Amino acid sequence: MELKFFKYQGAGNDFIMIDNRSEIFPKKHTNLIAQLCDRRFGIGADGLILLENDEISDFKMRYYNSDGNEGSMCGNGARCIVSFANFLNIIGDQAKFSAIDGMHEGIMEGNLVSIKMKDVDVLEKRGKNIIVLDTGSPHYVCFTNEIENLDIKKEGSSIRYAPEYSKEGINVNFVEEKAPGVFSVRTYERGVENETLACGTGVTAVAIAANATLRTKKNEILLKTLGGDLNVTFSKSEKGFENIWLKGPAEQVFEGKILIDNE
């Protein structure tokens, strides 16, 4: 079967996008997705996203990691699918869509896309420099120095595969403060099992962790990743953090067709 696909990237986080409203994508797809995401033998991507029909919102987002397994919430992927839905004329400059962690809102301003993330009311502080929290995906945030010199794959995998996290996995973020309200972030992503150029739920976790540990009192944080800059804004409440928005660029890179086995 000939499959049409689109390639999108958000701050260097890249995704294969497929319009699956007609349910054309094969049901047995774990190995297929891993093959399509392979950077040497396939299209190449950090993950694959299906845009599907949804009865209560504009569309449904189904996200798969590059290993072929369905993943948890992907912030940059969500920003990209809002842009994709706009390209398909499903939405205008605003969207309401469902994902694995619930309903989300999206807003487009040119090539900048903002999405509203889930509220965060549980943070686990482990000493001065480590915070564990869930922003739609589980994240381990480690504040450190000189992250440019860290072996992110080695250091990140040692935490991700530690006995406490090995079964479900956890994303690992290494963070260095660069200026008031400005943080550099490098992320090891489970499912990709390597460093990625950016991680939307990861920078969201970092922004909240920075405020929760009083590294900044600001509620508008600039996160600098290898793939570009992202912004996170939020409000504090008695329960924790709410009205959380992730903003950054999202763009279509190319489109194409590929032959696949549809069995």
Backbone as CSV, one residue per row, in Angstrom:
resi,resn,N_x,N_y,N_z,CA_x,CA_y,CA_z,C_x,C_y,C_z
1,MET,0.844,-1.194,0.000,0.000,0.000,0.000,0.879,1.244,0.000
2,GLU,0.459,2.248,-0.766,1.178,3.513,-0.793,0.616,4.424,0.298
3,LEU,1.478,4.857,1.202,1.067,5.675,2.339,1.611,7.086,2.187
4,LYS,0.716,8.073,2.267,1.150,9.468,2.228,1.463,9.931,3.636
5,PHE,2.575,10.632,3.779,2.975,11.118,5.096,3.484,12.550,4.985
6,PHE,3.575,13.203,6.133,4.127,14.543,6.238,5.160,14.533,7.357
7,LYS,6.215,15.291,7.182,7.250,15.388,8.201,7.185,16.788,8.829
8,TYR,7.098,16.820,10.159,7.046,18.074,10.903,8.164,18.097,11.927
9,GLN,8.571,19.312,12.317,9.524,19.449,13.407,9.143,20.642,14.279
10,GLY,9.364,20.452,15.577,9.142,21.523,16.546,10.363,21.643,17.424
11,ALA,11.161,22.680,17.225,12.423,22.873,17.954,13.348,21.673,17.794
12,GLY,13.330,21.078,16.594,14.228,19.965,16.313,13.677,18.608,16.681
13,ASN,12.577,18.574,17.410,11.867,17.328,17.707,11.065,16.991,16.453
14,ASP,11.377,15.881,15.755,10.743,15.633,14.459,9.795,14.440,14.501
15,PHE,8.730,14.559,13.681,7.636,13.591,13.718,7.114,13.285,12.320
16,ILE,6.739,12.028,12.120,5.997,11.620,10.933,4.512,11.820,11.238
17,MET,3.839,12.596,10.410,2.415,12.877,10.604,1.601,12.159,9.537
18,ILE,0.535,11.494,9.985,-0.339,10.784,9.058,-1.791,11.149,9.350
19,ASP,-2.502,11.535,8.296,-3.932,11.814,8.395,-4.653,10.465,8.391
20,ASN,-5.091,10.046,9.570,-5.709,8.719,9.700,-7.206,8.805,9.953
21,ARG,-7.829,9.874,9.507,-9.274,10.008,9.707,-10.057,8.936,8.955
22,SER,-9.478,8.383,7.895,-10.125,7.295,7.148,-9.654,5.930,7.631
23,GLU,-8.899,5.916,8.709,-8.383,4.680,9.316,-7.639,3.823,8.304
24,ILE,-6.714,4.464,7.595,-5.940,3.766,6.576,-4.700,3.085,7.150
25,PHE,-4.281,3.515,8.347,-3.036,3.000,8.892,-3.244,1.578,9.410
26,PRO,-2.332,0.654,9.093,-2.487,-0.755,9.503,-2.664,-0.908,11.012
27,LYS,-3.519,-1.841,11.404,-3.807,-2.072,12.815,-2.586,-2.636,13.548
28,LYS,-1.900,-3.566,12.932,-0.704,-4.157,13.541,0.498,-3.334,13.084
29,HIS,0.899,-2.401,13.938,1.822,-1.390,13.420,3.078,-1.137,14.256
30,THR,3.318,-1.893,15.312,4.481,-1.602,16.148,5.780,-1.688,15.354
31,ASN,5.992,-2.784,14.657,7.217,-2.944,13.866,7.262,-1.957,12.709
32,LEU,6.109,-1.679,12.118,6.045,-0.732,11.008,6.460,0.662,11.457
33,ILE,5.949,1.105,12.593,6.298,2.435,13.087,7.782,2.533,13.382
34,ALA,8.338,1.499,14.020,9.776,1.497,14.295,10.574,1.579,13.005
35,GLN,10.110,0.883,11.972,10.793,0.914,10.678,10.698,2.296,10.039
36,LEU,9.521,2.906,10.067,9.343,4.223,9.464,10.173,5.287,10.178
37,CYS,10.324,5.149,11.511,11.075,6.136,12.290,12.580,5.922,12.227
38,ASP,13.012,4.783,11.698,14.446,4.495,11.610,15.132,5.518,10.703
39,ARG,16.219,6.104,11.182,16.878,7.188,10.431,17.793,6.681,9.316
40,ARG,17.996,5.386,9.238,18.825,4.835,8.164,18.009,4.028,7.156
41,PHE,17.008,3.312,7.642,16.244,2.434,6.763,14.800,2.895,6.554
42,GLY,14.436,4.021,7.166,13.075,4.528,7.013,13.071,6.011,6.722
43,ILE,11.984,6.670,7.116,11.865,8.117,6.927,12.750,8.846,7.936
44,GLY,12.710,8.374,9.170,13.498,8.973,10.241,12.688,9.969,11.045
45,ALA,12.549,9.721,12.360,11.805,10.645,13.222,11.950,10.221,14.680
46,ASP,11.656,11.176,15.570,11.598,10.859,17.004,10.320,10.110,17.353
47,GLY,9.311,10.222,16.493,8.051,9.542,16.753,7.108,9.677,15.575
48,LEU,6.000,8.978,15.650,4.964,9.018,14.605,3.646,9.394,15.260
49,ILE,2.875,10.261,14.586,1.608,10.754,15.132,0.492,10.534,14.125
50,LEU,-0.594,9.926,14.598,-1.792,9.755,13.797,-2.811,10.815,14.177
51,LEU,-3.347,11.512,13.201,-4.453,12.441,13.412,-5.727,11.686,13.082
52,GLU,-6.624,11.558,14.073,-7.832,10.771,13.888,-9.080,11.573,14.262
53,ASN,-10.222,11.077,13.847,-11.497,11.710,14.202,-11.760,11.567,15.694
54,ASP,-12.471,12.553,16.246,-12.851,12.518,17.647,-14.260,13.084,17.781
55,GLU,-15.099,12.422,18.565,-16.497,12.827,18.669,-16.701,14.114,19.460
56,ILE,-15.771,14.430,20.360,-16.005,15.569,21.268,-15.034,16.727,21.050
57,SER,-14.128,16.607,20.071,-13.181,17.695,19.825,-12.845,17.749,18.338
58,ASP,-11.943,18.634,17.983,-11.595,18.805,16.571,-10.905,17.578,15.990
59,PHE,-10.089,16.913,16.801,-9.390,15.711,16.342,-8.764,15.004,17.535
60,LYS,-8.305,13.792,17.291,-7.603,13.012,18.310,-6.143,12.840,17.900
61,MET,-5.252,12.965,18.850,-3.820,12.768,18.627,-3.404,11.422,19.219
62,ARG,-2.828,10.563,18.382,-2.261,9.300,18.862,-0.766,9.319,18.572
63,TYR,0.010,9.263,19.625,1.458,9.414,19.500,2.179,8.095,19.771
64,TYR,3.164,7.793,18.930,3.979,6.588,19.079,5.454,6.970,19.133
65,ASN,6.173,6.388,20.070,7.615,6.587,20.137,8.296,5.912,18.950
66,SER,9.547,6.242,18.731,10.267,5.680,17.592,10.525,4.185,17.725
67,ASP,10.312,3.623,18.937,10.440,2.175,19.088,9.166,1.447,18.670
68,GLY,8.134,2.205,18.269,6.897,1.619,17.777,5.795,1.493,18.798
69,ASN,6.093,1.758,20.063,5.090,1.630,21.116,4.364,2.950,21.340
70,GLU,3.080,2.867,21.689,2.322,4.079,21.955,2.903,4.789,23.166
71,GLY,3.089,6.076,23.047,3.736,6.841,24.099,2.755,7.645,24.921
72,SER,3.283,8.326,25.912,2.482,9.246,26.710,2.432,10.589,25.977
73,MET,2.004,11.630,26.643,1.847,12.929,25.993,3.175,13.442,25.448
74,CYS,3.126,14.031,24.270,4.311,14.634,23.648,3.993,16.094,23.354
75,GLY,4.650,16.999,24.066,4.346,18.418,23.941,4.667,18.998,22.576
76,ASN,5.868,18.742,22.079,6.229,19.275,20.765,5.444,18.585,19.654
77,GLY,5.142,17.303,19.842,4.295,16.606,18.883,2.909,17.205,18.841
78,ALA,2.395,17.594,20.002,1.073,18.229,20.062,1.080,19.567,19.339
79,ARG,2.160,20.322,19.508,2.243,21.604,18.801,2.278,21.363,17.293
80,CYS,2.992,20.323,16.876,3.086,20.024,15.450,1.759,19.537,14.874
81,ILE,0.996,18.754,15.656,-0.264,18.251,15.104,-1.298,19.372,14.995
82,VAL,-1.200,20.392,15.836,-2.077,21.556,15.678,-1.773,22.246,14.348
83,SER,-0.489,22.389,14.044,-0.097,22.980,12.769,-0.557,22.109,11.600
84,PHE,-0.445,20.800,11.764,-0.880,19.848,10.735,-2.387,19.945,10.513
85,ALA,-3.149,20.026,11.597,-4.605,20.142,11.483,-5.000,21.429,10.767
86,ASN,-4.257,22.496,11.009,-4.492,23.752,10.300,-4.203,23.591,8.812
87,PHE,-3.117,22.894,8.487,-2.757,22.628,7.092,-3.849,21.836,6.380
88,LEU,-4.474,20.912,7.105,-5.533,20.082,6.529,-6.896,20.784,6.525
89,ASN,-6.931,22.035,7.007,-8.160,22.834,7.087,-9.200,22.227,8.029
90,ILE,-8.728,21.506,9.028,-9.618,20.978,10.059,-9.931,22.069,11.074
91,ILE,-8.948,22.934,11.319,-9.101,24.025,12.277,-8.637,25.332,11.653
92,GLY,-8.962,26.439,12.346,-8.412,27.733,11.975,-7.167,27.975,12.805
93,ASP,-7.180,29.054,13.589,-6.001,29.339,14.413,-6.175,28.873,15.861
94,GLN,-7.281,28.163,16.139,-7.483,27.617,17.475,-7.982,26.185,17.369
95,ALA,-7.630,25.377,18.363,-8.010,23.964,18.323,-8.339,23.466,19.719
96,LYS,-9.178,22.450,19.738,-9.417,21.658,20.943,-9.280,20.202,20.509
97,PHE,-8.390,19.460,21.167,-8.135,18.095,20.730,-7.880,17.186,21.922
98,SER,-8.052,15.899,21.692,-7.837,14.922,22.755,-6.516,14.199,22.535
99,ALA,-5.869,13.863,23.636,-4.632,13.092,23.623,-4.724,12.058,24.731
100,ILE,-3.687,11.287,24.904,-3.718,10.187,25.862,-3.928,10.662,27.298
101,ASP,-3.544,11.920,27.589,-3.691,12.435,28.955,-4.876,13.365,29.114
102,GLY,-5.783,13.400,28.112,-6.977,14.221,28.230,-7.100,15.270,27.144
103,MET,-7.901,16.292,27.409,-8.178,17.332,26.432,-7.131,18.440,26.496
104,HIS,-6.854,19.035,25.332,-5.889,20.133,25.231,-6.432,21.210,24.314
105,GLU,-5.918,22.404,24.484,-6.219,23.528,23.602,-4.950,23.907,22.844
106,GLY,-5.128,24.440,21.646,-4.000,24.896,20.859,-4.296,26.220,20.198
107,ILE,-3.272,27.055,20.055,-3.406,28.364,19.416,-2.248,28.556,18.449
108,MET,-2.544,28.988,17.232,-1.523,29.260,16.228,-1.340,30.755,16.044
109,GLU,-0.074,31.178,15.982,0.296,32.559,15.664,1.421,32.494,14.643
110,GLY,1.067,32.377,13.379,2.072,32.165,12.354,2.667,30.779,12.508
111,ASN,4.014,30.702,12.578,4.647,29.396,12.763,4.848,29.059,14.238
112,LEU,4.350,29.936,15.125,4.416,29.663,16.556,3.117,29.005,17.008
113,VAL,3.245,27.915,17.731,2.080,27.181,18.207,2.178,27.016,19.719
114,SER,1.092,27.335,20.416,1.008,27.170,21.863,-0.016,26.090,22.175
115,ILE,0.288,25.257,23.156,-0.695,24.277,23.613,-0.811,24.349,25.131
116,LYS,-2.012,24.108,25.605,-2.249,24.095,27.039,-1.979,22.697,27.567
117,MET,-1.111,22.615,28.576,-0.720,21.344,29.162,-1.600,21.008,30.361
118,LYS,-1.503,19.797,30.851,-2.274,19.384,32.026,-1.764,20.096,33.273
119,ASP,-2.659,20.277,34.239,-2.255,20.862,35.520,-1.290,19.921,36.238
120,VAL,-0.429,20.496,37.055,0.536,19.704,37.829,0.350,20.025,39.306
121,ASP,0.007,19.013,40.086,-0.197,19.242,41.522,0.623,18.313,42.401
122,VAL,1.446,17.454,41.771,2.304,16.553,42.536,3.744,16.704,42.063
123,LEU,4.621,17.101,42.964,6.055,17.191,42.686,6.795,16.472,43.812
124,GLU,7.745,15.657,43.433,8.547,14.936,44.413,9.954,15.524,44.427
125,LYS,10.297,16.192,45.517,11.622,16.797,45.637,12.579,15.794,46.274
126,ARG,13.693,15.596,45.602,14.705,14.672,46.104,16.000,15.446,46.323
127,GLY,16.085,16.065,47.475,17.242,16.897,47.738,17.118,18.238,47.050
128,LYS,18.239,18.921,46.944,18.264,20.285,46.433,18.128,20.358,44.921
129,ASN,18.620,19.349,44.206,18.777,19.488,42.759,17.927,18.552,41.917
130,ILE,17.081,17.730,42.519,16.320,16.748,41.747,14.829,16.858,42.067
131,ILE,14.022,16.924,41.002,12.569,16.957,41.105,12.006,15.895,40.163
132,VAL,11.016,15.141,40.610,10.317,14.175,39.768,8.855,14.604,39.677
133,LEU,8.332,14.715,38.454,6.955,15.158,38.248,6.430,14.650,36.934
134,ASP,5.128,14.811,36.739,4.466,14.342,35.519,3.776,15.522,34.850
135,THR,4.134,15.784,33.608,3.522,16.871,32.835,2.766,16.309,31.631
136,GLY,2.223,15.105,31.794,1.631,14.359,30.685,2.507,13.176,30.361
137,SER,3.777,13.300,30.672,4.781,12.237,30.646,5.624,12.383,31.912
138,PRO,6.159,11.285,32.438,6.959,11.359,33.662,8.348,11.934,33.387
139,HIS,8.803,12.835,34.263,10.096,13.482,34.067,10.919,13.540,35.345
140,TYR,12.195,13.323,35.161,13.214,13.446,36.203,14.029,14.682,35.842
141,VAL,14.019,15.682,36.692,14.710,16.947,36.415,15.908,17.067,37.349
142,CYS,17.086,17.232,36.754,18.321,17.332,37.525,19.021,18.650,37.202
143,PHE,19.112,19.533,38.192,19.824,20.796,38.008,21.314,20.552,38.240
144,THR,22.121,21.013,37.300,23.545,20.730,37.346,24.313,21.881,36.686
145,ASN,25.601,21.702,36.508,26.441,22.707,35.853,27.134,22.099,34.643
146,GLU,27.453,22.938,33.685,28.215,22.536,32.501,27.577,21.358,31.776
147,ILE,26.285,21.492,31.450,25.606,20.380,30.785,26.158,20.124,29.386
148,GLU,26.858,21.104,28.815,27.444,20.897,27.492,28.442,19.753,27.488
149,ASN,29.042,19.480,28.653,30.084,18.449,28.723,29.561,17.096,29.184
150,LEU,28.262,16.988,29.448,27.713,15.726,29.918,27.487,14.745,28.768
151,ASP,27.682,13.465,29.033,27.310,12.406,28.106,25.846,12.074,28.412
152,ILE,24.931,12.725,27.696,23.516,12.645,28.026,22.975,11.225,27.860
153,LYS,23.388,10.531,26.821,22.896,9.163,26.624,23.338,8.266,27.769
154,LYS,24.581,8.383,28.173,25.099,7.546,29.261,24.454,7.903,30.592
155,GLU,24.454,9.195,30.927,23.917,9.631,32.208,22.400,9.440,32.266
156,GLY,21.730,9.753,31.155,20.277,9.628,31.134,19.812,8.184,31.219
157,SER,20.466,7.300,30.470,20.053,5.894,30.480,20.296,5.245,31.836
158,SER,21.328,5.701,32.558,21.607,5.127,33.874,20.462,5.410,34.849
159,ILE,19.784,6.545,34.663,18.631,6.882,35.504,17.376,6.210,34.966
160,ARG,17.172,6.290,33.660,15.975,5.707,33.040,15.884,4.202,33.304
161,TYR,17.027,3.505,33.325,17.029,2.057,33.547,17.371,1.664,34.980
162,ALA,17.404,2.633,35.876,17.590,2.308,37.291,16.406,1.458,37.750
163,PRO,16.596,0.575,38.742,15.527,-0.332,39.173,14.196,0.366,39.430
164,GLU,14.234,1.571,39.959,13.008,2.290,40.297,12.180,2.647,39.064
165,TYR,12.851,2.852,37.917,12.158,3.330,36.717,12.209,2.351,35.548
166,SER,12.944,1.269,35.652,13.231,0.436,34.492,11.982,-0.127,33.809
167,LYS,10.928,-0.441,34.578,9.745,-1.058,33.978,8.985,-0.082,33.096
168,GLU,8.604,1.060,33.638,7.816,2.048,32.889,8.698,3.061,32.164
169,GLY,9.891,3.292,32.679,10.782,4.282,32.089,10.472,5.684,32.557
170,ILE,11.416,6.582,32.424,11.222,7.978,32.770,12.112,8.819,31.867
171,ASN,11.662,10.014,31.523,12.467,10.941,30.744,13.379,11.706,31.700
172,VAL,14.596,11.972,31.269,15.587,12.577,32.161,16.080,13.896,31.573
173,ASN,15.932,14.973,32.353,16.323,16.312,31.905,17.470,16.840,32.750
174,PHE,18.523,17.302,32.088,19.648,17.940,32.762,19.548,19.435,32.476
175,VAL,19.635,20.229,33.526,19.304,21.652,33.426,20.400,22.515,34.015
176,GLU,20.680,23.627,33.333,21.641,24.613,33.848,21.040,26.008,33.704
177,GLU,21.046,26.761,34.791,20.528,28.132,34.743,21.531,29.021,34.029
178,LYS,21.040,29.805,33.060,21.907,30.680,32.276,21.736,32.148,32.631
179,ALA,20.550,32.521,33.059,20.217,33.898,33.434,18.904,33.828,34.198
180,PRO,18.496,34.905,34.856,17.213,34.876,35.570,16.058,34.485,34.637
181,GLY,15.417,33.384,34.943,14.296,32.927,34.131,14.686,32.264,32.831
182,VAL,15.975,31.948,32.658,16.470,31.316,31.426,17.254,30.063,31.798
183,PHE,16.870,28.923,31.213,17.513,27.659,31.544,17.839,26.882,30.272
184,SER,19.036,26.293,30.231,19.409,25.380,29.154,19.011,23.973,29.564
185,VAL,18.477,23.217,28.612,17.959,21.881,28.909,18.441,20.880,27.871
186,ARG,18.882,19.725,28.349,19.182,18.594,27.473,18.414,17.392,28.019
187,THR,17.767,16.645,27.124,16.832,15.608,27.555,17.125,14.258,26.922
188,TYR,17.113,13.239,27.776,17.137,11.840,27.336,15.690,11.356,27.374
189,GLU,15.186,10.891,26.211,13.784,10.480,26.129,13.632,8.971,26.090
190,ARG,12.787,8.450,26.968,12.445,7.033,26.903,11.676,6.789,25.600
191,GLY,11.741,5.599,25.065,11.076,5.304,23.792,11.960,5.617,22.610
192,VAL,12.658,6.745,22.676,13.712,7.060,21.703,15.014,6.433,22.186
193,GLU,15.173,6.396,23.506,16.348,5.844,24.197,17.636,6.541,23.774
194,ASN,17.533,7.849,23.700,18.690,8.664,23.335,18.336,10.119,23.621
195,GLU,19.311,10.983,23.457,19.044,12.413,23.574,18.283,12.896,22.348
196,THR,17.294,13.766,22.559,16.606,14.419,21.458,16.935,15.909,21.487
197,LEU,16.673,16.586,20.379,17.024,17.998,20.289,16.136,18.876,21.162
198,ALA,14.967,18.360,21.531,14.065,19.096,22.419,13.015,18.127,22.931
199,CYS,12.334,18.521,23.996,11.237,17.725,24.545,10.248,18.688,25.185
200,GLY,9.022,18.734,24.651,8.037,19.699,25.122,7.585,19.457,26.548
201,THR,7.223,18.213,26.869,6.828,17.925,28.255,8.023,18.070,29.185
202,GLY,9.233,17.878,28.636,10.445,18.017,29.436,10.720,19.455,29.837
203,VAL,10.652,20.381,28.884,10.903,21.783,29.239,9.795,22.327,30.127
204,THR,8.574,21.794,29.954,7.485,22.176,30.851,7.798,21.743,32.272
205,ALA,8.290,20.515,32.420,8.683,20.011,33.734,9.804,20.844,34.333
206,VAL,10.749,21.233,33.509,11.889,22.037,33.981,11.410,23.396,34.482
207,ALA,10.536,24.052,33.734,10.034,25.379,34.131,9.332,25.305,35.482
208,ILE,8.497,24.298,35.657,7.770,24.149,36.914,8.729,23.802,38.049
209,ALA,9.686,22.918,37.779,10.658,22.535,38.801,11.518,23.719,39.221
210,ALA,11.884,24.573,38.264,12.703,25.748,38.579,11.962,26.701,39.510
211,ASN,10.675,26.869,39.265,9.876,27.735,40.128,9.634,27.086,41.490
212,ALA,9.368,25.788,41.490,9.070,25.082,42.737,10.271,25.032,43.674
213,THR,11.485,25.043,43.103,12.704,25.015,43.928,13.254,26.417,44.173
214,LEU,12.467,27.434,43.798,12.808,28.846,44.025,14.062,29.291,43.279
215,ARG,14.381,28.595,42.194,15.475,29.066,41.342,15.044,30.282,40.538
216,THR,13.742,30.426,40.384,13.183,31.618,39.771,11.794,31.860,40.343
217,LYS,11.433,33.116,40.462,10.083,33.471,40.893,9.199,33.786,39.692
218,LYS,9.791,33.763,38.504,9.040,34.105,37.303,8.078,32.984,36.929
219,ASN,6.983,33.377,36.292,6.044,32.381,35.780,6.023,32.363,34.253
220,GLU,7.014,33.015,33.657,7.264,32.928,32.217,8.729,32.586,32.047
221,ILE,9.002,31.362,31.567,10.352,30.825,31.548,10.802,30.577,30.115
222,LEU,12.041,30.942,29.814,12.642,30.658,28.515,13.526,29.424,28.653
223,LEU,13.258,28.423,27.835,14.026,27.183,27.852,14.810,27.063,26.559
224,LYS,16.116,26.920,26.687,16.981,26.834,25.523,17.384,25.366,25.328
225,THR,16.998,24.798,24.176,17.320,23.416,23.862,18.258,23.374,22.659
226,LEU,18.770,22.202,22.355,19.659,22.064,21.199,18.932,22.401,19.897
227,GLY,17.603,22.232,19.885,16.829,22.480,18.670,16.214,23.857,18.582
228,GLY,16.348,24.666,19.638,15.771,26.003,19.604,15.157,26.389,20.933
229,ASP,14.575,27.572,20.967,14.010,28.109,22.208,12.521,27.779,22.324
230,LEU,12.098,27.484,23.549,10.700,27.245,23.868,10.331,28.090,25.084
231,ASN,9.072,28.446,25.189,8.588,29.239,26.319,7.509,28.488,27.075
232,VAL,7.548,28.588,28.392,6.513,27.992,29.233,6.001,29.063,30.189
233,THR,4.678,29.210,30.237,4.046,30.116,31.195,3.072,29.313,32.034
234,PHE,2.781,29.797,33.237,1.885,29.077,34.133,1.400,29.989,35.246
235,SER,0.411,29.498,35.986,-0.082,30.179,37.180,0.057,29.221,38.355
236,LYS,0.345,29.766,39.522,0.420,28.948,40.726,-0.928,28.980,41.430
237,SER,-1.295,27.850,42.007,-2.550,27.750,42.744,-2.282,27.055,44.072
238,GLU,-3.317,26.929,44.883,-3.161,26.240,46.153,-2.778,24.782,45.950
239,LYS,-3.240,24.193,44.843,-2.944,22.787,44.580,-1.579,22.583,43.919
240,GLY,-1.118,23.583,43.178,0.147,23.420,42.462,0.273,24.402,41.320
241,PHE,0.281,23.897,40.095,0.479,24.727,38.912,-0.634,24.454,37.904
242,GLU,-1.183,25.529,37.329,-2.282,25.407,36.378,-2.110,26.439,35.263
243,ASN,-3.029,26.372,34.287,-2.968,27.281,33.139,-1.566,27.267,32.527
244,ILE,-1.046,26.065,32.320,0.317,25.870,31.808,0.284,25.850,30.284
245,TRP,1.092,26.723,29.667,1.148,26.802,28.206,2.590,26.613,27.720
246,LEU,2.725,25.797,26.702,4.011,25.559,26.033,3.958,26.198,24.654
247,LYS,4.949,27.034,24.334,4.935,27.780,23.074,6.266,27.669,22.363
248,GLY,6.202,27.531,21.035,7.418,27.476,20.238,7.097,27.255,18.769
249,PRO,8.124,27.163,17.930,7.910,26.986,16.494,7.500,25.562,16.145
250,ALA,6.719,25.430,15.090,6.350,24.135,14.525,6.190,24.324,13.027
251,GLU,6.815,23.468,12.256,6.737,23.659,10.807,6.783,22.346,10.049
252,GLN,6.145,22.376,8.881,6.184,21.231,7.979,7.509,21.256,7.222
253,VAL,8.186,20.126,7.226,9.497,20.032,6.571,9.354,19.518,5.146
254,PHE,8.587,18.438,4.975,8.329,17.916,3.631,7.182,16.918,3.697
255,GLU,6.717,16.501,2.521,5.712,15.451,2.438,6.190,14.420,1.430
256,GLY,5.650,13.207,1.533,6.080,12.178,0.629,5.155,10.976,0.664
257,LYS,5.526,9.946,-0.091,4.782,8.689,-0.132,5.762,7.544,0.043
258,ILE,5.305,6.500,0.715,6.159,5.347,0.950,5.324,4.082,0.841
259,LEU,5.911,3.019,0.284,5.208,1.750,0.157,5.346,0.953,1.433
260,ILE,4.223,0.475,1.965,4.241,-0.320,3.183,3.406,-1.571,3.002
261,ASP,3.628,-2.535,3.865,2.809,-3.746,3.909,1.623,-3.431,4.815
262,ASN,0.407,-3.510,4.278,-0.761,-3.116,5.068,-1.406,-4.274,5.813
263,GLU,-0.748,-5.400,5.912,-1.292,-6.531,6.667,-0.870,-6.459,8.120
